[in-house]
Amino acid sequence: MSTETRTVPSGAPSRAARVRNFLHRALIAELRVYSSIGRAIARRPAVPKGGTGIAYHRPVMTIVIIFIVLSAVEIPILDLIVHPWPAVRIPILILGIWGLTWMIGLLCAMLLRPHAIGPDGIRIRSGLEIDVAVAWDDIASVAIAKRVDEPKTPRITVIEGGVEYAERMQDETNIEIELERAVGIRLPGLPPKGGRQDVTRIRLWADDPRAFLAAARPFLIAAD
């Protein structure tokens, strides 16, 4: 099956729409940072009752932890350098603490907001923004299928017979979900890369694809 790496055509959004969308996404990301830290403190992952959470963070976990450690080390070093100048020191201190908090929140989001497989369907997640829900009635099959795409390949691409959404981790996916029909999903941002997209296939990365398949199988059988 051939795949064309081009996005679905759509009209370009206005500058005002782009600004509003940026501010909205920034607010949502900021709120999710703190809610994810709260989930971590309460040890309450975002997995529905009767469902299973499947992690996706393994390929980037080391990088995120390195950034957190560097951010934590940077704060006292910069504070020591600019200590004689309070007008400079205080803003830098605030920015440093905010940046460290943001990175910790991102890590918590990756850990506490995994892919979720439950009675209502599958939720595909990634980081602070991505949360795509697909009902079992819309799913034809779930299979393990590892694939590596070219860097910077768009999430949404036109394929033979439909449109594909790929939520990659380090350009890789290992789960393929075929849909019964074109299903509307909503991605962060504005068209053509974000907003509402009608897709016929979904690909994603799971740290344990066999566990993902095992968790989905009973619900797929019950939906037939």
C-alpha positions as CSV (number, residue, x, y, z in Angstrom):
1,M,0.0,0.0,0.0
2,S,1.6,3.3,-1.1
3,T,1.6,6.4,1.1
4,E,2.0,10.0,0.0
5,T,3.6,12.2,2.5
6,R,1.4,15.2,2.0
7,T,-1.2,16.9,4.2
8,V,-4.8,17.1,3.5
9,P,-5.5,20.4,1.7
10,S,-7.3,23.1,3.6
11,G,-7.5,26.9,3.6
12,A,-4.8,28.8,5.5
13,P,-6.1,30.2,8.8
14,S,-6.0,34.0,9.4
15,R,-3.3,35.7,11.5
16,A,-5.9,36.4,14.2
17,A,-7.0,32.8,14.3
18,R,-3.4,31.6,14.6
19,V,-2.8,34.0,17.6
20,R,-6.0,32.9,19.3
21,N,-5.1,29.2,18.8
22,F,-1.5,29.8,20.1
23,L,-2.8,31.4,23.3
24,H,-5.4,28.7,23.7
25,R,-2.9,25.9,23.3
26,A,-0.4,27.7,25.7
27,L,-3.1,28.0,28.3
28,I,-4.2,24.3,28.0
29,A,-0.5,23.1,28.1
30,E,0.1,25.3,31.2
31,L,-3.0,23.9,33.0
32,R,-2.1,20.3,32.1
33,V,1.4,20.8,33.5
34,Y,-0.1,21.4,36.9
35,S,-2.9,18.9,36.7
36,S,-0.3,16.2,35.7
37,I,1.8,17.0,38.7
38,G,-1.3,16.8,40.8
39,R,-2.1,13.3,39.3
40,A,1.5,12.2,40.1
41,I,1.2,13.4,43.7
42,A,-2.2,11.6,44.0
43,R,-0.9,8.6,42.1
44,R,-4.0,8.8,39.9
45,P,-3.3,7.9,36.2
46,A,-5.7,9.0,33.5
47,V,-7.0,5.5,32.8
48,P,-10.8,4.8,32.9
49,K,-12.3,2.3,35.3
50,G,-11.9,-1.2,33.8
51,G,-9.2,0.0,31.4
52,T,-5.5,-0.5,30.9
53,G,-2.8,2.2,30.5
54,I,0.0,1.5,28.0
55,A,3.1,3.7,28.2
56,Y,4.7,5.4,25.2
57,H,7.5,7.4,26.8
58,R,10.4,4.9,26.8
59,P,12.2,6.3,23.7
60,V,12.4,9.8,25.1
61,M,12.5,9.3,28.8
62,T,16.3,9.7,29.1
63,I,16.3,12.9,27.2
64,V,13.5,14.4,29.4
65,I,15.3,13.4,32.6
66,I,18.5,15.0,31.3
67,F,16.7,18.3,30.6
68,I,15.2,18.2,34.1
69,V,18.5,17.7,35.7
70,L,20.2,20.4,33.6
71,S,17.4,22.8,34.5
72,A,17.7,22.1,38.2
73,V,21.5,22.6,38.1
74,E,21.2,25.8,36.0
75,I,19.0,27.6,38.6
76,P,21.6,27.9,41.5
77,I,24.4,28.5,39.0
78,L,22.7,31.5,37.4
79,D,21.5,32.7,40.7
80,L,25.1,32.8,41.9
81,I,26.2,34.7,38.8
82,V,23.5,37.4,39.0
83,H,23.2,37.6,42.8
84,P,24.5,41.2,43.0
85,W,21.8,42.5,40.7
86,P,18.3,41.8,42.2
87,A,16.5,43.4,39.2
88,V,18.1,40.7,37.0
89,R,18.3,37.9,39.6
90,I,14.6,37.7,40.5
91,P,13.2,37.4,36.9
92,I,15.8,34.8,36.0
93,L,15.0,32.9,39.2
94,I,11.3,33.0,38.4
95,L,11.9,31.8,34.8
96,G,14.2,29.1,35.9
97,I,11.7,27.7,38.5
98,W,8.9,27.9,35.9
99,G,11.0,26.1,33.3
100,L,11.8,23.3,35.8
101,T,8.2,23.0,36.8
102,W,7.1,22.8,33.2
103,M,9.6,20.0,32.5
104,I,8.5,18.1,35.5
105,G,4.9,18.5,34.5
106,L,5.7,17.2,31.0
107,L,7.4,14.1,32.5
108,C,4.3,13.6,34.8
109,A,2.0,13.9,31.8
110,M,3.9,11.3,29.9
111,L,3.8,8.9,32.9
112,L,0.3,9.6,34.1
113,R,-1.5,10.1,30.8
114,P,-0.6,6.9,28.9
115,H,-2.5,5.4,26.0
116,A,-5.8,4.2,27.5
117,I,-7.7,1.1,26.4
118,G,-11.1,0.8,28.1
119,P,-14.8,0.0,27.7
120,D,-15.5,3.1,25.6
121,G,-12.6,2.7,23.2
122,I,-8.9,3.7,22.7
123,R,-7.4,7.0,23.7
124,I,-4.2,7.9,21.9
125,R,-2.1,10.2,23.9
126,S,1.3,12.0,23.7
127,G,2.7,14.7,26.0
128,L,0.6,17.6,27.2
129,E,-1.8,18.0,24.2
130,I,-2.6,14.9,22.3
131,D,-5.7,13.0,23.5
132,V,-7.5,11.3,20.6
133,A,-10.5,9.1,21.4
134,V,-11.7,6.3,19.1
135,A,-14.8,4.2,19.9
136,W,-14.8,0.4,19.5
137,D,-17.7,0.6,17.0
138,D,-15.3,2.6,14.7
139,I,-12.4,0.2,14.9
140,A,-12.1,-2.7,12.4
141,S,-8.8,-4.1,13.7
142,V,-5.7,-3.5,15.8
143,A,-2.4,-5.0,14.9
144,I,1.3,-4.9,15.7
145,A,3.1,-3.3,12.7
146,K,6.4,-1.5,13.2
147,R,7.3,1.3,10.8
148,V,9.9,4.0,10.7
149,D,9.0,7.2,8.8
150,E,11.1,9.9,7.4
151,P,11.9,12.7,9.8
152,K,9.3,15.6,9.9
153,T,6.7,13.5,8.1
154,P,3.3,15.1,8.9
155,R,0.9,13.5,11.4
156,I,-1.8,13.5,8.7
157,T,-1.0,12.0,5.3
158,V,-3.1,10.8,2.4
159,I,-2.9,7.1,1.7
160,E,-4.4,4.8,-0.8
161,G,-8.1,4.7,0.0
162,G,-8.2,7.2,2.8
163,V,-6.3,9.4,5.3
164,E,-3.8,8.3,7.9
165,Y,-3.0,9.8,11.3
166,A,0.4,8.7,12.8
167,E,1.4,9.6,16.4
168,R,5.0,8.7,16.2
169,M,7.7,8.5,18.8
170,Q,11.2,9.2,17.4
171,D,9.7,8.8,13.9
172,E,8.5,5.2,14.8
173,T,5.1,3.5,15.2
174,N,4.4,-0.1,16.1
175,I,0.6,-0.3,16.4
176,E,-1.8,0.1,13.5
177,I,-5.5,0.6,13.9
178,E,-7.7,0.2,10.9
179,L,-11.1,2.0,11.1
180,E,-14.4,0.8,9.8
181,R,-15.0,4.1,8.1
182,A,-13.7,7.7,8.0
183,V,-13.7,8.9,11.6
184,G,-13.4,12.5,12.8
185,I,-10.7,13.2,15.3
186,R,-9.4,16.5,16.6
187,L,-5.8,17.5,16.9
188,P,-4.1,20.5,18.5
189,G,-3.7,23.5,16.3
190,L,-5.4,24.6,13.1
191,P,-5.9,22.9,9.7
192,P,-4.2,21.6,7.7
193,K,-1.9,20.1,10.4
194,G,-4.4,20.3,13.3
195,G,-8.1,20.8,14.0
196,R,-10.7,18.3,12.8
197,Q,-9.4,15.5,10.6
198,D,-11.3,12.6,9.0
199,V,-9.0,9.5,9.1
200,T,-9.3,5.9,8.1
201,R,-6.2,4.6,9.7
202,I,-4.3,5.4,12.9
203,R,-0.7,4.4,13.7
204,L,1.0,5.0,17.1
205,W,3.9,4.0,19.3
206,A,3.4,1.8,22.4
207,D,6.3,0.7,24.6
208,D,4.8,-2.7,24.9
209,P,2.8,-3.4,21.7
210,R,1.9,-7.0,22.8
211,A,0.3,-5.6,26.0
212,F,-1.6,-3.1,23.9
213,L,-2.9,-5.8,21.6
214,A,-3.8,-8.1,24.6
215,A,-5.7,-5.2,26.3
216,A,-7.6,-4.4,23.1
217,R,-8.5,-7.9,22.1
218,P,-11.4,-8.6,24.6
219,F,-13.1,-5.3,23.7
220,L,-12.7,-6.0,19.9
221,I,-14.3,-9.4,20.4
222,A,-17.1,-8.0,22.4
223,A,-17.7,-5.3,19.7
224,D,-18.1,-7.8,16.9
